[in-house]
């Protein structure tokens, strides 16, 4: 990636601030259309995308708020993702149990299903079907039958490795000529005294402290920082004085939390359940995911630090209680929770109602807004656009729209968009036959489970991982016995995927944290691999381990579990595995 100083004196047509899924998609689209592009993120790429429900969907419930254009756009983009990233995005059957007393009765659900099919008229997935009570009860014996009236079934899609979807957009942008940098913060956006344009920006490498200033008078800045959009706007300066780039807040995100549990009695074995919560009438999902179940999400007003968001004990209990209600055999308890996470939806700021009441969170639009700062009411900044909103499913469309807007601001003719049909890196020449070939070549060194895992995560990029095994046979060793991941993936994450920290590796490259004991069982193997094959020193590894423990406490481990582990520590009963967080 080089040093930050290498950017000195370079001119960019476009600088994208925020390397989440929308920023990555924008950088890819822009670079492939010929714009000289710089993509930066103050943390790691895709830091927020993994906090989603990992669904590629049309947004069935958006029909309740008459957002037909958003649903149509989402369904069209779902088809493109199924085509352009088949190694990562797969069809997923969704089942909606319908109960007497639900806010959404059979007629309303049926109407929604028909509209969903009509709006996805060009889909390759099957259409919906309504299931009467008797056949549904036979197919889903574990579902609570009390007051049950039947069900509806339809198809959407799932991206199990959402982080890899984001990363492949970053890698594709880089291959097309974009400069990409994680852990690079924008600290100042400098305007002349009369305003009207951001003429210089100051960047800081957060790992080395190096700083550089770039001229941007003839550059378009795209603010895709998600929930942090307002924080970027607050870094505007005129001379020696702060001068926010927006006169009013743009973001009003809500918090959504998930829990991950092992398979349990009564769990759906054929697709996912989409259930209306009895407590508040909000739909939530029970989704098979990497051999476990992902349950969520909540929808709460956010308060506190955007950089330290995690599921509360109350949210965990809410999701457990609602799951136990619809699947009585589950009997899930707090100790069954293997992992929790929370994210912030980058929704538009909404003023409080006159009576002091805030609008229902679910009614706030999920459509994205390209907020042009060029008029006086929005800050009078001619070369800045902020993205408000944006869904995982529609990221490519967002990138296309933003790139087109950049061309128009630069006064250039707009070239065709290539990303509508261009496969992502892992999907290039991807066929199921590749796995068969890999099994034949590597069965004496790797298990079939490990090879299947590689191709489901990397697609044809798996051959690059396997090349590391060819050159260094020791990298075929597993990271931990109960998981299919191998040590070559760690080296690949550092050398080819720009992973800089243990958090990057465990949370966003290999997803070890989500699947087993918060990744703690893998730490010794990871550190050994990083020292032997990536040149990490003992001192660096010690610092990384400390940072990892802090991250677990602030993002993943629920407070009730931390309290239990703290009590066990004081009593001298904590096992070696759990001691890693204290």
N, C-alpha and C positions, 0 to 999 in steps of 0.2 A: 504493500500500500504506500510505502515511502513516507517521508517526513512531511509535516504540514508546511514547512518552509519551501518545499518544492512548488507550492502553489503561487509563490510570490511572483508578481508580474504577469500572471496568466489572466486572460480574459475569458469569461464564460457567458454564453447566451442566456443560460438559465442556471439558477442555484435553487435546489429543492431543499427546504429545511424540514427535516423529519423523515426518517427512513422506515416508517411503518409501511403497511401494505399499500396505502394510497400514494405515499411518496415514492416507494419503490416502483410502483406501476407507472407513475408519471415520469420518473427518470428513464425507465426502459423505453417508453413510448417516444420521449423526446430524443433520446440518443439514437434510436433506430430511425427517426425521421431526419436526423442530421444536425440537431442542435448540440453545441458544445455544452455539456451538462456536468454540474457538480451536485452530488447528493451527500448530505451530511445528517448525522443524528448524534444527539448528546449522549445517548447510550448505545445499545446494540441494535442492529437492524431487526425489525420484527418484534420489538420488545413488548408491544401491546397485542399483536395479532393472536398470540397464544392464549390470551385471556378471554377469547371469544368462545362460543358454543361449537366452533369448528364445523359449521354448517354452510353449505352453498345452497341458498334457498331463495325462493321468490318473495318470501314474507307474506304468508297466507293471512296473518292477522292484520296486515296493513290494509286489507280490503275493508275492514271495519271502519277505517277512517278515510275511505274513498281515495286512497293513494294508488289509483289504477296505473298511472304512468310509472311509478316506482316499481310496482309488482311486475309490469310488463318488461321494464328494463332489467330487473333482477332475473327474471326467467330467461330472457335472451342471453344474459351474461352467464347464467348457469350452463346453458348449452355450450357456450364457447369454452368454458373451463373444462367441461367434460371432454371436449374435443382436443383442446390444446394442452391439457395436463392430465392425461388419463392415468398416469402413475400415481398421482396424488389425489385426484377428485373422483369419487365413485358414487353410483346411485345408492340411495338409502330409502327404504320403505318407511313411511310414517303412518302411525295408527292413532286415531283420535277417539278415545272412549267417550260416549255421550251419556250423561246421567240426567235423570229427572231432577229438575231444579237448577241445572246449569244455566249460565247466562246465554250460552249458545246452544239452542235446541237443534233437533234433527233437521228441521226445515232450513234454519239459518246456515248450518254446517253444509248441507247439501248445496245450497245456493253458492256458498263460498267455494266448494269443490268445482261446481260447474264454471264459475267465473275464472277460477285458477286454470282449468283446462283450456278455456277460451283464450286466455291471455298467453298461454304457452302453446299456441296452435302449431308452432314449428318444432316442438320438442321431439326428442327421441325416446323419452321415458314413457312408460305406460300411463294411461289416464286413471282417474280415481274410480273407486267403487264404494258403495254403501253396504255395510254388513248388518243384517238384522241381528237380533239378540242371540238366537240359537247358534248360528254358525260362528259368530264372534266368540261366544262363550266356549265353544269347542276349540277354537284356535288359540285363545288366550285364557287358559284355565286359572292362571294366577291373579287375574284382574278381579277387583272387588265387584261382585254382581249385584250388590244392594242398590236399588234404584237405577240399574243399568238399562239403557234403552237400545243400545246397538253401538255402531262405530262407523267411522269413515277411514278409508285408506287411500294414500296417494304417494307419489315419489318426489323426493328432493335429492340432494346430494350431500356428501360429507367429505371434508378434507381433514384426515386424521393428523397429518403433519402440516398444520397451518403455517408454522414457522418456516418450513422448507418452501412453501408456496411463495412467501415473501422473499426469502433468500434467493430463490431462483430468478425472481424479477430483478433483484440487485445484481446477480451474476450476469444476467442477460444484458442489463444496462451497461455493465462494465465491459462486456465483450463487444458491445456496440460503440465503445469509445468514451463512455461516461467515467468521470472520476468519482469514486465512492469512498466515503470515510465514516466509520462509526467512531464513537467516543470523541466527537468533535462538536463543540458547542459554539453557537453564535452569541457573542457577548455584547456586541453593540451594532446597531444599524444607524449610521450617521447621515443626517440630512444637512443640507446647507441652511443657513439662518432663515431663509425665506421658505423652506420646506419644498414640497412638490415632488421630491425624488429621494430615494436612498442612494447616496453617491458612493459610500464606502461601508464595508462591514468588517468587523473584527472577529476572527475565529480563534478558538483555543483548543488545543489537543489536551483533553482532560486526563490522559495517562502520562504525558510528559511535561505538561505546563507550557509547551511551545505555543506562541501566538503569531498570527499573521494578519495583515490588513489587505483586503482586496478592493479594487475599484469596481463599482457596480452601477455607475450612471447609465450605462448602455446594456445593463443586464436586467432580466426579469427575475424577481424573487417570488417563489411559491412557498407559502407557509402551510405545510401539511403536517404540523406538529400534533394533530389530534387534540386531546384534552389540554395540551400545553400551548395551543394557538395564542391565547391571551398573554401567556408568559413571554412568548417571542415578541409580540407587539409592544410589550412593556419595555423592551430593550432598545427602543428608539431614543436617539440623542440628537440635539442640535447644539453644536459647539460643546461646551462643558456641562450642559444641562440636560437632564432627562426630558424626553419629548415622546410620550407614547404614540404609537402609530395608529391607534384606533381610539376614538373618543368615548367609546362605550364597550362593555364586555361583549364578546362574540359567542363564547361557549357557556353552556349550562348542562354539562354532562351528568348522567346518572350512573350509579354503581350497579354492576351485575356480578353476582358471585355464583360459583359452581363448587360442587364436591365430586370427588372420584372415589368409588367403592369397588370392591371385588365383586365377582358374580354372586348373586344371592337368590334364595328361593323365590320363585314366582317372576323372576326378571324376564323381560321379553327376549326371546331367542331369534325372532325374525323381524329385524328392523328396530325402530325406535318408537317410543310412546310420546305423544304430544297431549298433555293433560291440562285440564283447567283446574287450577288450585282451588280448593274449597275455601281457604281462608280469605283470599282477596279476588278470586275470579281471574287471576292472571295465568295465561298459558305458560307451561314450562316443559322441559324435555327430560326424558330418561333414555339415554343414547348409548348403545354399545360402542366401546372405544378402546382399541388396543388390548383386548382381553379383559377389560374392566368396564365399568359403567360411569358415564358422565351425566350428572344431574344438575340442572339449572335452567333458567337463571332467575335471579332476583332483579328488582328494579327500584332502587332507592335513591333519593337525593343525596348527592355527595357532599361530604364535609371533611376537612382535613387536608393533609399533604397529598398531592397527586402522585408523588414518588413513593409513597408508602401506603398502598391500598391493599387490603386483604379481607377475606370473608369474616364477618363477625360471628360470634357464637350464636346469636339470634338467627342469622341467615342460615347457618348450618342446621339448626334445629328445625327451622321452617321447611327446608328441603327434605330433611329426614322424615318429618311428620307427614308431609304431603305425599311422599313416596310410600310410606307405610299405609296411608289411607287407601291409595289406589291399588297397592299390591300388598294385601294383609299378611301374606306369608313372609314378606321380607324381614320384618321386625328389625330394621336397621337401627343401630345405636351410634352414639358418638364414636365409640371405639372402633367401629367399622369403617370410618372415614380414613382413607389412605392419603388424600391430598386435597387441599382447597386452593382456590385462586379467585381473584376478583379483578375486574377491569372497569374502565370508565368509558361509557358511550360518548362519543364526541358530538353531542347534540347542540342545537342552537340555544343561545340564552333566551329565556322567556321571562318577561316582566311578571311580577306578582299581580293577581287580579285586584280590582279596587277594594274588595272586602278583605284583602290579605291572604286570600286562598290562592294556592298555586295550582296550575293545571295538572291533570293526571299525567304522570310521567309517560305512560304508554301512548298518550295521545300526541305527544310532541313529535313533529314530523321526523321521519328517518330519511327523507330525501336530502341529497347533498346540495350545498349552496356554494357557488364560486363567488366569494366576497371580494369584489374589486375595490381597492382603497383609493381609486383615482379621483373620486369626487369629494367635495369639501365635507359632506356629511359623514363620509367614511374615513376621513383622515387626509385626503388630498395628496396621496402618495401614488404617483403614476406607474411605478414599476413593481408594485406589490399586489399579490392576490393571496387571500387566505381561504383555505378549504374548511367549511363548516359541515360537519356530518361526514357521511361516507360509510358504506357497509363493506364487509369482506367480499361479498358476492359481486359487487359492482365496481371494484377497484379499477379494473381495466378501462371501463367506460369513463370513470373519473379522470384517469390518466390521459385518455384521448381528448377529453374536453379541455383539460388544463393545458395540454401541449398546443392544441389549436388556439387557445386564448393567448399563449405566449407568442406564437407566430404573428398573430394579429397585432399584439402590442409592439413587436419588433418591426412591423410594417412590411413583412415578407409574405409571399404567397404561401398558402397552406398545402403541403404535400399530402398524399394519401396516408392513411394510418395503417401500418403493417401489423399491429398487435392483434387485430381481430382474428387473424387466422394463423399467426406464427406460433408454433409450439414453444413451450418453455424448455430450457436446456435438457432437463431429464426426460422429456417426451420426444426429443429428436430421435428418429429411427427406433422408437420404443415399440416392442412387440413382446407378447408372452413367451415367445421362443427364446428370448435372451436369457430368461431365468433357466430354461432347460439346458441351454448351452453352458451357463455358469455352473450348474449342478454337475454336469459331466466333467468340467475342467477342474473343479475345486472340491469335489466330494471327499477327497482324501485329506483335505486340510480344514474344511469348514462344514458345519452341519447344514442340512437343507433349511432348517429354521433360520439360521443366520443369513443364508443367501436370499431367502424369501423376504426377510426383514430389510436387507440392503436394497433390493429392487423396489420394495413398496415405499421406501423413503427417498431414494435417489434416482430411481428409474435408470436410464442409460448412464448416468453419472456413476453408477455402481462400479463400472469398469475402472474408473479412476481410483476408487477405494481399493479394488482388488489388485490394481497395479502395485499398491503399497505392500500388499501381502506378498506379491511376487518378488519384490526387491528386498523385503525384510520379513522373513517367515514368522518371526516372533509376534508380528502385529496381527496374526490370525487368532491369537489368544482371546478368549472372551474377557469382557470387563468384569462381569460377575456371573456366577454359574447359572442363575435362574433367569437370565435375560439373553437374547440373541445377539446383542451388540458386541462388536469386536474392537480391539485396540486400534486398528487401522482407522476407524472412524474418528478417533480422537485426533490423530495426526492430520487427517484430512480436514477436520474442522478448523484446526489452527493454520494449516498451510494453504488451504484453498477456499475456506469459507469465512475467513477473517474473524474467527473466534479469538477473543483476547483474555477471557477470564474463565474460571471454573463455572461461574454462573451461566455464561454464554453456552458452555459445553453441556452442562447438565439440564438447563432449562430450555434452550432454544435450538441446539444442534442435535442432541441425542435423546432428549426428553427422559433422561434417567430419573430426574427428580420426581416426575409424575407417576412413575410406574413401580417404584420400590423404595420405601423408607426415605422419601424425600431426597434420594440420591446419596444418602450418607454411606450406604454399604459400598458404593463404587468409588469413594474418594481416594482410598489408598491405591487402588489400581490406576486411577486417573493420574494421580501425582507421580507414580512410578513411570508411567508412560510419557508424561510431559517432561520429566527430567531426563529420561533415557533417549527420547527421540525428538524432542522439540526444544531442548536447550534451556528449559526452565531451571532456575537455581532453587536451592532449598529455601532461601530467604523469600524468594518470590512465591513459592508454593505455600509457605507459612502465611504470608499476607493474604493470598487468595483464599486459603481455608478460613481465615478469620472473617473475610468479607462474605464468604458463602454462608457461614453460620448466621451472620447478621441478616442476610437476605432472607433466609428461611424464617427467621423470627418476625420479620416485617412484612413478608409477602405470602408465605405458604402455610406455616404451622398455626392453627387456630389458637386463640388465647387459652381456651380451656385445656388444650393439650400441653401448651407451654407451662401452665400452672402445675399440671400433674408431673411433668418431667422435672420441674424445679423442686417439687416436694420430694420426689424420689432421690434427687441429687442430695438434698439436705439430709435424707435418711440413709444415704450411702447405698441405695439399692439400684441405681441407674446402670443399665447395661452399657457395655463398650459402644454398641451401635448408637444408642441415644445420646451418649456423652458427647458426640461430635457437635452438638449444637450449644453446648454450655461452656 
